[in-house]
């Protein structure tokens, strides 16, 4: 595999606070806000909400 992207930072801080109910009810939005800083430091594309919804559905159904 060839990874052409190099992080623009030595550190990425990702954190959030949520109750279990909030995680269940807002999984997709939490994934989006949590992953955004990671995508930014590697100058990757911004994942679409459709992609996040699709991946969250796979996680929830146990297919990943």
N, CA, C and O atoms as CSV, one atom per row, in Angstrom:
chain,resi,resn,atom,element,x,y,z
A,1,UNK,N,N,0.838,-1.188,0.000
A,1,UNK,CA,C,0.000,0.000,0.000
A,1,UNK,C,C,0.876,1.241,0.000
A,1,UNK,O,O,1.935,1.277,0.626
A,2,UNK,N,N,0.422,2.236,-0.700
A,2,UNK,CA,C,1.137,3.498,-0.761
A,2,UNK,C,C,0.300,4.573,-0.078
A,2,UNK,O,O,-0.808,4.880,-0.518
A,3,UNK,N,N,0.828,5.134,0.982
A,3,UNK,CA,C,0.128,6.185,1.707
A,3,UNK,C,C,0.813,7.510,1.395
A,3,UNK,O,O,1.819,7.855,2.015
A,4,UNK,N,N,0.275,8.240,0.450
A,4,UNK,CA,C,0.902,9.482,0.002
A,4,UNK,C,C,0.670,10.650,0.963
A,4,UNK,O,O,1.376,11.656,0.892
A,5,UNK,N,N,-0.277,10.532,1.828
A,5,UNK,CA,C,-0.594,11.630,2.743
A,5,UNK,C,C,0.256,11.562,4.001
A,5,UNK,O,O,0.474,10.483,4.552
A,6,UNK,N,N,0.728,12.696,4.447
A,6,UNK,CA,C,1.503,12.796,5.672
A,6,UNK,C,C,0.783,13.773,6.586
A,6,UNK,O,O,0.328,14.829,6.146
A,7,UNK,N,N,0.682,13.421,7.840
A,7,UNK,CA,C,0.008,14.285,8.796
A,7,UNK,C,C,0.668,15.654,8.848
A,7,UNK,O,O,1.893,15.762,8.788
A,8,UNK,N,N,-0.133,16.681,8.957
A,8,UNK,CA,C,0.358,18.047,9.064
A,8,UNK,C,C,0.577,18.442,10.519
A,8,UNK,O,O,0.920,19.587,10.816
A,9,UNK,N,N,0.378,17.491,11.415
A,9,UNK,CA,C,0.518,17.746,12.846
A,9,UNK,C,C,1.039,16.484,13.523
A,9,UNK,O,O,0.800,15.371,13.056
A,10,UNK,N,N,1.749,16.672,14.624
A,10,UNK,CA,C,2.228,15.521,15.375
A,10,UNK,C,C,1.189,14.989,16.353
A,10,UNK,O,O,1.366,13.921,16.939
A,11,UNK,N,N,0.119,15.730,16.525
A,11,UNK,CA,C,-0.885,15.347,17.509
A,11,UNK,C,C,-2.268,15.751,17.030
A,11,UNK,O,O,-2.451,16.812,16.434
A,12,UNK,N,N,-3.235,14.889,17.301
A,12,UNK,CA,C,-4.631,15.196,17.015
A,12,UNK,C,C,-5.409,14.909,18.288
A,12,UNK,O,O,-5.351,13.803,18.824
A,13,UNK,N,N,-6.120,15.888,18.758
A,13,UNK,CA,C,-6.926,15.705,19.958
A,13,UNK,C,C,-8.379,15.538,19.531
A,13,UNK,O,O,-8.964,16.412,18.892
A,14,UNK,N,N,-8.938,14.407,19.898
A,14,UNK,CA,C,-10.330,14.112,19.562
A,14,UNK,C,C,-11.021,13.677,20.846
A,14,UNK,O,O,-10.614,12.708,21.487
A,15,UNK,N,N,-12.048,14.390,21.206
A,15,UNK,CA,C,-12.792,14.029,22.409
A,15,UNK,C,C,-14.219,14.531,22.301
A,15,UNK,O,O,-14.514,15.488,21.585
A,16,UNK,N,N,-15.089,13.864,23.025
A,16,UNK,CA,C,-16.470,14.309,23.135
A,16,UNK,C,C,-17.068,13.676,24.374
A,16,UNK,O,O,-16.563,12.677,24.886
A,17,UNK,N,N,-18.132,14.260,24.842
A,17,UNK,CA,C,-18.867,13.704,25.971
A,17,UNK,C,C,-20.274,13.418,25.490
A,17,UNK,O,O,-20.915,14.253,24.852
A,18,UNK,N,N,-20.740,12.228,25.804
A,18,UNK,CA,C,-22.091,11.850,25.415
A,18,UNK,C,C,-22.568,10.710,26.299
A,18,UNK,O,O,-21.781,9.877,26.747
A,19,UNK,N,N,-23.848,10.690,26.535
A,19,UNK,CA,C,-24.449,9.571,27.261
A,19,UNK,C,C,-24.641,8.421,26.275
A,19,UNK,O,O,-24.622,8.638,25.063
A,20,UNK,N,N,-24.822,7.212,26.776
A,20,UNK,CA,C,-25.095,6.102,25.863
A,20,UNK,C,C,-26.298,6.359,24.954
A,20,UNK,O,O,-26.283,5.997,23.777
A,21,UNK,N,N,-27.316,6.973,25.494
A,21,UNK,CA,C,-28.498,7.287,24.684
A,21,UNK,C,C,-28.158,8.267,23.568
A,21,UNK,O,O,-28.624,8.117,22.439
A,22,UNK,N,N,-27.347,9.266,23.885
A,22,UNK,CA,C,-26.934,10.231,22.860
A,22,UNK,C,C,-26.106,9.560,21.779
A,22,UNK,O,O,-26.222,9.905,20.603
A,23,UNK,N,N,-25.272,8.606,22.164
A,23,UNK,CA,C,-24.471,7.887,21.169
A,23,UNK,C,C,-25.385,7.085,20.251
A,23,UNK,O,O,-25.212,7.105,19.032
A,24,UNK,N,N,-26.346,6.388,20.821
A,24,UNK,CA,C,-27.276,5.596,20.011
A,24,UNK,C,C,-28.086,6.485,19.080
A,24,UNK,O,O,-28.264,6.161,17.906
A,25,UNK,N,N,-28.575,7.597,19.598
A,25,UNK,CA,C,-29.444,8.473,18.812
A,25,UNK,C,C,-28.706,9.380,17.842
A,25,UNK,O,O,-29.303,9.871,16.883
A,26,UNK,N,N,-27.404,9.613,18.074
A,26,UNK,CA,C,-26.638,10.553,17.249
A,26,UNK,C,C,-25.324,9.949,16.749
A,26,UNK,O,O,-24.336,10.664,16.585
A,27,UNK,N,N,-25.311,8.657,16.510
A,27,UNK,CA,C,-24.085,7.968,16.110
A,27,UNK,C,C,-23.413,8.642,14.929
A,27,UNK,O,O,-22.210,8.902,14.957
A,28,UNK,N,N,-24.180,8.923,13.903
A,28,UNK,CA,C,-23.615,9.468,12.675
A,28,UNK,C,C,-22.984,10.844,12.896
A,28,UNK,O,O,-21.881,11.109,12.418
A,29,UNK,N,N,-23.673,11.701,13.607
A,29,UNK,CA,C,-23.129,13.045,13.858
A,29,UNK,C,C,-21.898,12.977,14.763
A,29,UNK,O,O,-20.943,13.728,14.564
A,30,UNK,N,N,-21.911,12.098,15.736
A,30,UNK,CA,C,-20.739,11.939,16.599
A,30,UNK,C,C,-19.550,11.404,15.798
A,30,UNK,O,O,-18.418,11.847,15.994
A,31,UNK,N,N,-19.804,10.457,14.903
A,31,UNK,CA,C,-18.721,9.946,14.051
A,31,UNK,C,C,-18.159,11.064,13.183
A,31,UNK,O,O,-16.944,11.201,13.038
A,32,UNK,N,N,-19.045,11.853,12.615
A,32,UNK,CA,C,-18.614,12.950,11.738
A,32,UNK,C,C,-17.751,13.958,12.491
A,32,UNK,O,O,-16.678,14.333,12.020
A,33,UNK,N,N,-18.207,14.387,13.636
A,33,UNK,CA,C,-17.453,15.400,14.382
A,33,UNK,C,C,-16.173,14.831,14.983
A,33,UNK,O,O,-15.197,15.559,15.167
A,34,UNK,N,N,-16.168,13.541,15.289
A,34,UNK,CA,C,-14.987,12.908,15.849
A,34,UNK,C,C,-13.918,12.658,14.790
A,34,UNK,O,O,-12.729,12.822,15.060
A,35,UNK,N,N,-14.329,12.266,13.600
A,35,UNK,CA,C,-13.374,11.954,12.533
A,35,UNK,C,C,-12.854,13.183,11.795
A,35,UNK,O,O,-11.776,13.130,11.202
A,36,UNK,N,N,-13.588,14.275,11.819
A,36,UNK,CA,C,-13.207,15.471,11.062
A,36,UNK,C,C,-11.777,15.936,11.332
A,36,UNK,O,O,-11.046,16.190,10.374
A,37,UNK,N,N,-11.340,16.060,12.590
A,37,UNK,CA,C,-9.964,16.516,12.825
A,37,UNK,C,C,-8.914,15.567,12.256
A,37,UNK,O,O,-7.860,16.007,11.796
A,38,UNK,N,N,-9.197,14.277,12.286
A,38,UNK,CA,C,-8.261,13.301,11.748
A,38,UNK,C,C,-8.138,13.442,10.236
A,38,UNK,O,O,-7.032,13.404,9.697
A,39,UNK,N,N,-9.244,13.602,9.563
A,39,UNK,CA,C,-9.224,13.808,8.115
A,39,UNK,C,C,-8.486,15.096,7.761
A,39,UNK,O,O,-7.770,15.148,6.761
A,40,UNK,N,N,-8.655,16.120,8.566
A,40,UNK,CA,C,-8.025,17.413,8.292
A,40,UNK,C,C,-6.500,17.353,8.374
A,40,UNK,O,O,-5.825,17.914,7.510
A,41,UNK,N,N,-5.940,16.690,9.387
A,41,UNK,CA,C,-4.484,16.674,9.521
A,41,UNK,C,C,-3.800,15.881,8.412
A,41,UNK,O,O,-2.625,16.108,8.122
A,42,UNK,N,N,-4.520,14.960,7.796
A,42,UNK,CA,C,-3.959,14.210,6.676
A,42,UNK,C,C,-4.380,14.799,5.331
A,42,UNK,O,O,-4.094,14.228,4.278
A,43,UNK,N,N,-5.060,15.941,5.374
A,43,UNK,CA,C,-5.547,16.622,4.178
A,43,UNK,C,C,-6.346,15.686,3.279
A,43,UNK,O,O,-6.190,15.685,2.058
A,44,UNK,N,N,-7.193,14.901,3.903
A,44,UNK,CA,C,-8.055,13.996,3.164
A,44,UNK,C,C,-9.354,14.698,2.808
A,44,UNK,O,O,-9.631,15.797,3.287
A,45,UNK,N,N,-10.129,14.065,1.979
A,45,UNK,CA,C,-11.435,14.607,1.622
A,45,UNK,C,C,-12.325,14.636,2.857
A,45,UNK,O,O,-12.076,13.920,3.827
A,46,UNK,N,N,-13.333,15.444,2.818
A,46,UNK,CA,C,-14.316,15.456,3.893
A,46,UNK,C,C,-15.347,14.385,3.584
A,46,UNK,O,O,-16.023,14.461,2.558
A,47,UNK,N,N,-15.479,13.394,4.445
A,47,UNK,CA,C,-16.441,12.329,4.145
A,47,UNK,C,C,-17.861,12.863,4.136
A,47,UNK,O,O,-18.242,13.676,4.978
A,48,UNK,N,N,-18.632,12.396,3.177
A,48,UNK,CA,C,-20.023,12.838,3.079
A,48,UNK,C,C,-20.845,12.228,4.207
A,48,UNK,O,O,-20.495,11.184,4.758
A,49,UNK,N,N,-21.921,12.886,4.530
A,49,UNK,CA,C,-22.812,12.351,5.559
A,49,UNK,C,C,-23.389,11.016,5.100
A,49,UNK,O,O,-23.640,10.139,5.926
A,50,UNK,N,N,-23.601,10.848,3.804
A,50,UNK,CA,C,-24.114,9.588,3.272
A,50,UNK,C,C,-23.141,8.446,3.561
A,50,UNK,O,O,-23.558,7.347,3.929
A,51,UNK,N,N,-21.839,8.711,3.394
A,51,UNK,CA,C,-20.841,7.689,3.671
A,51,UNK,C,C,-20.831,7.338,5.163
A,51,UNK,O,O,-20.746,6.167,5.532
A,52,UNK,N,N,-20.916,8.347,5.998
A,52,UNK,CA,C,-20.919,8.116,7.441
A,52,UNK,C,C,-22.155,7.326,7.854
A,52,UNK,O,O,-22.058,6.409,8.669
A,53,UNK,N,N,-23.297,7.666,7.309
A,53,UNK,CA,C,-24.541,6.942,7.606
A,53,UNK,C,C,-24.410,5.483,7.180
A,53,UNK,O,O,-24.820,4.580,7.909
A,54,UNK,N,N,-23.842,5.257,6.011
A,54,UNK,CA,C,-23.650,3.899,5.506
A,54,UNK,C,C,-22.720,3.092,6.404
A,54,UNK,O,O,-23.010,1.939,6.724
A,55,UNK,N,N,-21.617,3.685,6.806
A,55,UNK,CA,C,-20.660,2.982,7.666
A,55,UNK,C,C,-21.237,2.742,9.055
A,55,UNK,O,O,-21.002,1.692,9.653
A,56,UNK,N,N,-21.986,3.702,9.568
A,56,UNK,CA,C,-22.619,3.533,10.879
A,56,UNK,C,C,-23.649,2.385,10.827
A,56,UNK,O,O,-23.768,1.610,11.776
A,57,UNK,N,N,-24.375,2.289,9.727
A,57,UNK,CA,C,-25.351,1.210,9.576
A,57,UNK,C,C,-24.640,-0.148,9.587
A,57,UNK,O,O,-25.134,-1.104,10.184
A,58,UNK,N,N,-23.484,-0.228,8.928
A,58,UNK,CA,C,-22.715,-1.482,8.936
A,58,UNK,C,C,-22.266,-1.825,10.353
A,58,UNK,O,O,-22.371,-2.973,10.785
A,59,UNK,N,N,-21.768,-0.824,11.072
A,59,UNK,CA,C,-21.331,-1.057,12.444
A,59,UNK,C,C,-22.490,-1.537,13.319
A,59,UNK,O,O,-22.349,-2.473,14.107
A,60,UNK,N,N,-23.622,-0.881,13.163
A,60,UNK,CA,C,-24.777,-1.222,13.986
A,60,UNK,C,C,-25.321,-2.612,13.672
A,60,UNK,O,O,-25.882,-3.275,14.545
A,61,UNK,N,N,-25.158,-3.048,12.436
A,61,UNK,CA,C,-25.672,-4.375,12.061
A,61,UNK,C,C,-24.626,-5.473,12.255
A,61,UNK,O,O,-24.902,-6.649,12.021
A,62,UNK,N,N,-23.414,-5.077,12.687
A,62,UNK,CA,C,-22.370,-6.044,12.950
A,62,UNK,C,C,-21.657,-6.550,11.717
A,62,UNK,O,O,-21.028,-7.607,11.761
A,63,UNK,N,N,-21.740,-5.819,10.614
A,63,UNK,CA,C,-21.094,-6.256,9.363
A,63,UNK,C,C,-19.680,-5.783,9.214
A,63,UNK,O,O,-19.051,-6.064,8.194
A,64,UNK,N,N,-19.149,-5.075,10.188
A,64,UNK,CA,C,-17.769,-4.583,10.062
A,64,UNK,C,C,-16.899,-5.329,11.039
A,64,UNK,O,O,-15.695,-5.080,11.109
